[in-house]
Amino acid sequence: MATATATCATCGEDVPVEPTNTSRVPCQFCGSVGRKSSHALESSLKVSGSIAAVAMREGETTGFAESGSTEMKRHTTFTPDGKVVLNLAGLSPKNEQDTREVSEFLATFLNDRGINATLCTENPNKKAEKNKEQGVDHWLLIDGKPVGIQVVRALRTPEFWKKLNHDGKVSELYLTPQQCADSLREAITHKEPKIGREQRPNLILLLDAYRIPAFALGPVVKQFKEVHTATVRELGFHSVYVVGPTSAFVSRLDQ
């Protein structure tokens, strides 16, 4: 479903969206008839037994909501005043929970872009050391070459996950894109000393935002790229991605 909004081109205040080929009503604040319009697209899809809606504006993901799931409900939106709002009901993931889902979304994302990617639980060439010793959660066969995936939570703040487990929900958490982007960088920083330089070229670092889609929104990714991408690229990983609740929330962070 497509929606449109409009603001005054002079003062920036919200104004009604008027039909085409009609005379514009002057802005009640400054009298201008100039307009700036934007269009948003909202689509629905099934996610893990629930109905989910993805909101997009000018090619960026700006919201996610779902209903029908008894185990988890996620809702996030990017507000007109530049805030990221997160609501989450459920429990924090245990051990390797969600790693398969986000790895599958990454494979779908790559295939949709013409890259032949097949998800595997073990190294297809059978020549590597044990997966756990390497810290590899899954493998992708990309154009015939095996590449490991290591999954790390996009948000490492223990207090957040403790509150979620205690209360069963986190309500109306207001963040800025910068705060979310910095949290993604902190997750990467946590992994840097644990992964040797020699292993990184054959390893995808995947930041798991499956339960916290706020951290995979388009404005957050944009902020991350402006501030952190240059230093992340120098780390030498095969690639670094953030992955949210669907393949629409997959973004590469190191380029």
C-alpha positions as CSV (number, residue, x, y, z in Angstrom):
1,M,0.0,0.0,0.0
2,A,1.4,3.4,-1.0
3,T,1.0,6.5,1.1
4,A,2.0,10.1,0.6
5,T,2.8,13.0,2.9
6,A,3.6,16.6,2.2
7,T,5.3,19.5,3.9
8,C,5.6,23.2,3.2
9,A,8.6,23.9,1.0
10,T,9.2,27.2,2.8
11,C,8.7,26.5,6.5
12,G,8.7,22.7,6.6
13,E,5.4,22.3,8.5
14,D,3.1,19.4,7.6
15,V,0.3,20.3,5.1
16,P,-2.5,18.3,3.6
17,V,-1.8,16.2,0.5
18,E,-3.9,17.7,-2.3
19,P,-5.2,16.0,-5.4
20,T,-3.4,16.7,-8.6
21,N,-4.7,19.4,-11.0
22,T,-6.2,21.4,-8.1
23,S,-5.3,24.8,-6.7
24,R,-3.1,24.5,-3.6
25,V,-4.3,26.0,-0.4
26,P,-1.7,28.4,1.1
27,C,0.2,27.1,4.1
28,Q,-1.5,28.2,7.3
29,F,1.8,29.0,8.9
30,C,3.6,31.1,6.2
31,G,1.3,31.4,3.3
32,S,3.5,29.5,0.8
33,V,2.0,27.2,-1.8
34,G,5.2,25.4,-2.4
35,R,5.2,21.7,-1.4
36,K,7.7,18.9,-0.7
37,S,6.1,15.5,-1.0
38,S,7.4,12.0,-0.1
39,H,5.9,8.6,-0.8
40,A,6.0,5.5,1.4
41,L,5.3,1.9,0.5
42,E,4.0,-0.7,2.9
43,S,3.9,-4.3,2.0
44,S,2.7,-7.4,3.9
45,L,4.2,-10.8,4.1
46,K,4.2,-13.9,6.3
47,V,7.1,-14.3,8.7
48,S,7.4,-17.4,10.9
49,G,3.7,-17.9,11.2
50,S,2.8,-14.2,11.7
51,I,1.7,-11.5,9.4
52,A,4.4,-8.8,9.0
53,A,4.3,-5.3,7.3
54,V,7.4,-3.6,6.0
55,A,7.3,0.2,5.5
56,M,9.6,1.8,3.0
57,R,10.2,5.4,2.0
58,E,12.3,6.4,-1.0
59,G,13.9,3.0,-1.2
60,E,14.8,2.8,2.6
61,T,13.2,0.5,5.2
62,T,11.5,2.8,7.7
63,G,9.3,0.4,9.7
64,F,8.3,-3.1,10.6
65,A,5.3,-4.6,12.4
66,E,3.8,-8.0,12.9
67,S,0.8,-9.7,14.4
68,G,-0.4,-13.2,15.0
69,S,2.7,-14.7,16.6
70,T,2.4,-16.0,20.1
71,E,6.1,-16.2,20.7
72,M,7.3,-12.8,19.6
73,K,6.0,-9.5,18.4
74,R,8.3,-6.9,16.9
75,H,7.5,-3.3,15.9
76,T,9.8,-0.5,14.9
77,T,9.4,2.8,13.1
78,F,11.5,5.8,12.0
79,T,9.5,8.9,13.1
80,P,9.3,12.1,11.1
81,D,11.4,13.9,13.8
82,G,14.3,11.4,13.2
83,K,13.8,9.0,16.1
84,V,13.9,5.2,16.0
85,V,11.2,3.6,18.1
86,L,11.4,-0.1,19.2
87,N,8.7,-2.3,20.8
88,L,9.4,-5.9,21.4
89,A,7.5,-8.7,23.1
90,G,9.0,-12.1,23.8
91,L,12.3,-13.4,25.2
92,S,15.9,-12.9,24.2
93,P,17.5,-15.6,22.0
94,K,19.3,-18.5,23.6
95,N,22.6,-19.8,22.4
96,E,22.5,-20.1,18.5
97,Q,18.8,-19.3,18.2
98,D,18.0,-17.2,15.2
99,T,21.4,-17.8,13.5
100,R,19.8,-20.0,10.9
101,E,17.0,-17.5,10.1
102,V,19.3,-14.6,9.6
103,S,21.8,-16.7,7.5
104,E,18.9,-17.8,5.3
105,F,17.8,-14.1,4.8
106,L,21.4,-13.3,3.8
107,A,21.4,-16.1,1.2
108,T,18.1,-14.9,-0.2
109,F,19.4,-11.3,-0.3
110,L,22.5,-12.4,-2.3
111,N,20.5,-14.6,-4.7
112,D,18.0,-11.8,-5.4
113,R,21.0,-9.8,-6.6
114,G,22.3,-12.4,-8.9
115,I,24.9,-14.0,-6.6
116,N,24.7,-17.7,-6.4
117,A,24.6,-18.5,-2.7
118,T,23.7,-21.7,-1.0
119,L,23.4,-22.0,2.8
120,C,25.2,-25.1,4.4
121,T,25.6,-26.2,8.0
122,E,29.1,-27.6,7.3
123,N,32.0,-26.6,5.1
124,P,31.1,-28.1,1.7
125,N,34.7,-28.9,0.8
126,K,35.2,-30.9,4.0
127,K,38.8,-29.6,4.4
128,A,38.5,-27.1,7.2
129,E,38.9,-27.6,10.9
130,K,35.8,-28.1,13.1
131,N,33.3,-25.3,12.7
132,K,33.2,-24.4,16.4
133,E,36.9,-24.1,16.6
134,Q,36.8,-21.6,13.8
135,G,33.8,-19.8,15.3
136,V,31.7,-20.5,12.2
137,D,28.0,-20.8,12.7
138,H,27.0,-21.6,9.1
139,W,28.6,-21.7,5.6
140,L,27.6,-20.1,2.4
141,L,28.7,-21.6,-0.9
142,I,29.1,-18.4,-3.0
143,D,29.6,-19.0,-6.7
144,G,31.2,-22.4,-5.7
145,K,33.4,-21.1,-3.0
146,P,32.7,-21.8,0.7
147,V,32.6,-18.8,3.0
148,G,32.0,-19.0,6.7
149,I,29.4,-17.0,8.6
150,Q,29.9,-15.9,12.2
151,V,26.7,-14.4,13.8
152,V,26.9,-11.9,16.6
153,R,24.1,-9.9,18.2
154,A,23.6,-6.5,16.8
155,L,23.0,-5.1,20.3
156,R,25.3,-6.4,23.1
157,T,23.8,-4.3,26.0
158,P,23.1,-6.9,28.7
159,E,20.6,-4.7,30.5
160,F,18.4,-4.7,27.4
161,W,18.2,-8.5,27.2
162,K,17.8,-8.9,30.9
163,K,14.8,-6.5,30.9
164,L,13.3,-8.4,28.0
165,N,13.6,-11.7,29.8
166,H,12.3,-10.3,33.1
167,D,9.4,-8.3,31.8
168,G,8.7,-10.2,28.6
169,K,8.7,-7.0,26.6
170,V,10.5,-3.7,25.9
171,S,8.1,-0.8,25.2
172,E,8.6,2.5,23.5
173,L,12.4,2.5,23.4
174,Y,13.4,5.7,21.7
175,L,16.8,5.8,20.0
176,T,18.6,7.8,17.4
177,P,20.1,6.4,14.2
178,Q,23.6,7.4,15.6
179,Q,23.0,5.3,18.8
180,C,21.9,2.3,16.8
181,A,24.8,2.7,14.4
182,D,27.3,2.9,17.3
183,S,25.8,-0.3,18.8
184,L,26.5,-2.1,15.5
185,R,30.0,-0.9,15.6
186,E,30.4,-2.0,19.2
187,A,29.3,-5.5,18.1
188,I,32.0,-5.6,15.5
189,T,34.6,-4.2,17.9
190,H,33.7,-7.0,20.3
191,K,34.6,-9.6,17.7
192,E,37.8,-8.0,16.2
193,P,40.3,-9.5,18.7
194,K,38.7,-12.9,18.6
195,I,39.1,-13.4,14.9
196,G,42.6,-13.6,13.4
197,R,43.5,-11.6,10.4
198,E,44.3,-14.8,8.4
199,Q,40.7,-16.0,8.9
200,R,38.8,-12.8,8.1
201,P,39.0,-12.9,4.3
202,N,37.0,-16.1,4.3
203,L,34.5,-15.1,7.0
204,I,31.2,-13.1,6.8
205,L,30.5,-11.2,10.0
206,L,26.7,-11.1,10.4
207,L,25.1,-8.8,12.9
208,D,21.9,-10.3,14.1
209,A,19.0,-7.8,14.3
210,Y,16.3,-10.5,13.9
211,R,14.5,-9.5,17.1
212,I,15.5,-5.9,17.0
213,P,14.6,-4.6,13.5
214,A,15.3,-1.0,14.6
215,F,19.0,-1.7,14.2
216,A,18.6,-2.7,10.6
217,L,16.4,0.2,9.4
218,G,17.6,2.2,6.4
219,P,18.3,5.4,8.3
220,V,20.5,3.5,10.8
221,V,22.5,1.8,7.9
222,K,22.9,5.2,6.3
223,Q,24.3,6.7,9.5
224,F,26.6,3.7,10.0
225,K,28.0,4.1,6.5
226,E,28.7,7.8,7.0
227,V,30.6,7.2,10.3
228,H,31.9,3.7,10.5
229,T,32.2,2.0,7.1
230,A,35.7,3.2,6.3
231,T,37.2,1.6,9.5
232,V,35.1,-1.6,9.2
233,R,36.4,-2.1,5.6
234,E,40.0,-2.0,6.9
235,L,39.3,-5.0,9.2
236,G,39.6,-7.4,6.2
237,F,36.5,-9.5,6.6
238,H,35.0,-11.1,3.4
239,S,32.0,-8.9,4.2
240,V,30.0,-7.5,7.1
241,Y,26.2,-7.4,7.1
242,V,23.4,-6.5,9.4
243,V,20.3,-8.7,9.0
244,G,16.9,-8.0,10.4
245,P,13.5,-9.9,10.4
246,T,13.2,-10.4,6.6
247,S,15.5,-10.3,3.6
248,A,14.3,-6.7,3.1
249,F,16.4,-5.8,6.2
250,V,19.7,-7.0,4.9
251,S,22.5,-4.4,4.3
252,R,26.2,-4.6,3.8
253,L,28.1,-2.4,6.2
254,D,31.6,-2.6,4.9
255,Q,31.1,-0.9,1.5
